[in-house]
Amino acid sequence: MKMNKLALSVLTSGMLVGMMGAGMTVSAHTVARHVSAASIKYPVVVTTTIYTGKQDGKKGWPEFVPGNFELPANSRVELIIHSYDDGPATIPASDLKVQGTVGGYELVDGKKVTHYSNAKNDVAHTLTVPSLGLNIPIPPKTSKEQYVTVIAEFNTGKASNNTWQCEAACGSGASGWMGAMMTNGWMKGAFNVYAH
C-alpha cells in the first residue's frame, strides 16, 4: 500500500494519540524514529511527569516519568513538566537560576520565571544537564493545584550523549541524596541528542 507523506504523518499522529490515550508513554524518540526528519514539527514537544514517593509506593523516591530522554539534534524542544510534588528540597544557590532556555526563562503555570530566591523553600526538583548548560528548576505545587506545570524551550544543538540530574536533595536517606537520586530514570538519567 502506497502512502504519501501527509497520510503517513496523519496516520502516525493518530497512532500516537491512541497510544497516549491508552496510557502508553510516548517520547520524542518514538516520534522521531518512526517519522522522517523532514516531518518533525517545530518545536518538538516532550512531556514528563514527576510523581511523589506516595504515588510510586517508595517513600523518598520521587520519579520523572519518563526519566530518560532522546531528542533530535539541532532542534527546538518544548519541555512540559507536570509535578505532583508539594515538598521543597534544598538545592545549591547556583541552581536557583533558570539556565540554557530560550529567553533565559521558564513558564510556571503560565508565569515567566527566571530565578528563585530561596534555596530551601522555592524548589522541589531540577532537571539539570551540565554538559548542555541547561537548568530547569521546578517549584513545589501549591495546596490549591493538582500539579504545577513548568514549560521550558531550549535548543538541542549537535548530537551528544549527556546525563541529567535533579540537583535538589529530594531522595531518601539522611542527606536526601540516596535512592531515587542515584537511580537511572528516577532523579537522574540519559539526556541524549541524536542526529536525524
Phi, psi and omega per residue, in radians:
M1 nan 2.244 3.124
K2 -1.617 2.437 3.079
M3 -2.335 2.467 3.016
N4 -1.427 2.977 -3.066
K5 -1.072 -0.671 3.138
L6 -1.120 -0.776 3.136
A7 -1.105 -0.714 3.111
L8 -1.103 -0.742 3.132
S9 -1.091 -0.771 3.125
V10 -1.119 -0.763 3.125
L11 -1.082 -0.794 3.138
T12 -1.094 -0.767 3.119
S13 -1.064 -0.748 3.120
G14 -1.101 -0.703 3.109
M15 -1.118 -0.735 -3.134
L16 -1.117 -0.751 3.113
V17 -1.081 -0.734 3.109
G18 -1.102 -0.720 3.124
M19 -1.127 -0.742 -3.137
M20 -1.177 -0.659 3.117
G21 -1.133 -0.487 3.124
A22 -1.484 0.071 3.093
G23 1.552 0.163 -3.139
M24 -1.462 2.501 3.105
T25 -1.402 2.270 3.112
V26 -2.149 2.136 -3.126
S27 -1.853 2.986 3.064
A28 -1.051 -0.531 3.112
H29 -1.049 -0.808 3.140
T30 -1.039 -0.819 -3.119
V31 -1.102 -0.867 -2.996
A32 -1.236 -0.530 -3.103
R33 -1.359 -0.399 -3.072
H34 -1.877 -0.049 3.113
V35 -2.188 2.420 -3.092
S36 -1.039 2.654 -3.118
A37 -1.007 -0.567 -3.123
A38 -1.153 -0.384 -3.095
S39 -1.724 0.058 3.088
I40 -1.163 2.191 -3.100
K41 -1.361 2.711 3.121
Y42 -1.908 2.120 -0.087
P43 -1.478 2.900 2.983
V44 -1.310 2.252 -3.112
V45 -1.825 2.197 3.126
V46 -2.190 2.302 3.121
T47 -2.063 2.372 3.029
T48 -2.353 2.718 -3.106
T49 -2.218 2.400 3.065
I50 -1.766 2.052 3.074
Y51 -1.763 2.673 -3.134
T52 -1.574 2.957 3.079
G53 -1.062 -0.489 3.086
K54 -1.183 -0.607 -3.092
Q55 -1.395 -0.566 -3.123
D56 -1.700 0.010 3.048
G57 1.401 0.178 3.116
K58 -2.180 1.867 -3.123
K59 -0.999 2.270 3.132
G60 1.350 0.270 -3.126
W61 -2.126 1.294 3.001
P62 -1.191 2.769 -2.997
E63 -2.561 2.294 2.942
F64 -1.440 2.256 3.094
V65 -2.259 1.936 -0.075
P66 -1.285 2.807 -3.102
G67 -1.955 -0.079 3.049
N68 -2.112 2.413 -3.018
F69 -2.201 2.385 2.998
E70 -2.231 2.109 -3.001
L71 -2.232 2.570 3.135
P72 -1.239 2.501 3.140
A73 -1.177 2.731 3.056
N74 0.891 0.764 -3.106
S75 -2.272 2.654 2.983
R76 -1.491 2.290 3.138
V77 -2.062 2.335 2.969
E78 -1.837 1.926 -3.135
L79 -1.705 2.155 3.118
I80 -1.944 2.148 -3.134
I81 -2.063 2.165 3.006
H82 -1.849 2.110 -3.127
S83 -2.051 2.191 3.093
Y84 -1.573 -0.017 -3.040
D85 -1.400 2.241 3.140
D86 -1.869 0.081 -3.094
G87 -1.842 2.232 3.073
P88 -1.310 2.812 3.096
A89 -2.432 2.638 -3.133
T90 -1.276 2.327 3.081
I91 -2.296 2.787 3.047
P92 -1.108 2.525 -3.124
A93 -0.990 -0.538 -3.135
S94 -1.147 -0.352 -3.119
D95 -1.696 0.165 3.057
L96 -1.380 -0.279 -3.074
K97 -1.668 2.396 3.012
V98 -1.246 2.241 -3.094
Q99 -2.383 2.545 3.024
G100 1.409 0.060 3.134
T101 -1.626 2.796 3.073
V102 -1.122 2.159 -3.128
G103 1.436 -0.102 3.125
G104 1.267 0.417 3.134
Y105 -2.472 2.946 2.973
E106 -2.234 2.823 3.045
L107 -1.811 2.190 3.091
V108 -1.986 1.914 -3.038
D109 0.855 0.715 3.080
G110 1.545 -0.124 -3.108
K111 -1.768 2.332 3.109
K112 -1.194 2.302 3.094
V113 -2.325 2.295 3.101
T114 -1.888 -0.437 3.131
H115 -2.840 2.871 3.077
Y116 -2.021 2.722 -3.014
S117 -1.772 -0.443 -3.017
N118 -2.050 2.043 -3.083
A119 -1.228 -0.194 -3.127
K120 -1.874 -0.356 -2.999
N121 -2.129 -0.380 -2.948
D122 -1.601 -0.261 -3.030
V123 -2.248 2.379 3.067
A124 -1.722 -0.641 -3.086
H125 -2.624 2.916 2.893
T126 -2.352 2.748 2.891
L127 -2.039 1.812 -2.989
T128 -2.082 2.175 3.106
V129 -2.088 1.563 -3.034
P130 -0.972 -0.702 -3.081
S131 -1.173 -0.332 3.096
L132 -1.849 -0.005 -3.116
G133 1.182 0.441 -3.055
L134 -1.799 2.209 3.063
N135 -2.430 2.038 -3.136
I136 -2.087 1.742 3.074
P137 -1.280 2.561 -3.112
I138 -2.218 2.024 -3.113
P139 -1.308 2.816 3.021
P140 -1.222 2.630 3.072
K141 -1.267 2.720 3.079
T142 -1.530 2.943 3.134
S143 -1.218 -0.264 -3.117
K144 -1.541 -0.202 -3.075
E145 -2.073 2.654 3.113
Q146 -1.211 -0.729 3.072
Y147 -2.715 2.817 3.052
V148 -1.701 2.496 3.114
T149 -1.988 2.167 3.083
V150 -2.005 2.252 3.109
I151 -2.150 2.244 3.114
A152 -2.391 2.423 3.051
E153 -1.903 2.452 3.087
F154 -2.629 2.863 3.099
N155 -1.809 2.368 -3.046
T156 -1.359 -0.524 -3.088
G157 1.297 -2.730 -3.053
K158 -1.329 2.875 3.139
A159 -1.034 2.352 -3.138
S160 -2.877 2.663 3.045
N161 -1.777 2.147 -3.055
N162 -2.308 2.858 2.990
T163 -2.106 2.636 3.039
W164 -2.060 2.773 3.137
Q165 -2.566 2.467 2.914
C166 -1.361 2.252 -3.107
E167 -1.677 0.044 3.069
A168 -1.595 2.315 -3.114
A169 -1.284 1.406 -2.968
C170 -2.004 0.137 -3.097
G171 -1.618 -2.795 -3.122
S172 -1.585 3.102 -3.120
G173 1.481 2.857 -3.082
A174 -1.052 -0.586 -3.112
S175 -1.465 -0.318 -3.032
G176 1.405 0.065 -3.083
W177 -1.871 0.315 3.128
M178 -1.853 -3.112 3.065
G179 1.068 -2.012 -3.066
A180 -1.042 -0.545 -3.107
M181 -1.162 -0.416 -3.092
M182 -1.854 0.049 -3.013
T183 -1.938 2.149 -3.135
N184 -0.995 2.319 3.112
G185 1.551 -0.026 3.109
W186 -1.870 -1.420 3.096
M187 -1.990 0.338 3.005
K188 -2.799 2.818 3.121
G189 3.014 -2.929 -3.132
A190 -1.461 2.495 3.081
F191 -2.403 1.276 -2.982
N192 -1.666 2.435 3.133
V193 -2.002 2.074 -3.042
Y194 -1.980 2.646 3.089
A195 -1.263 2.494 3.126
H196 -2.292 nan nan
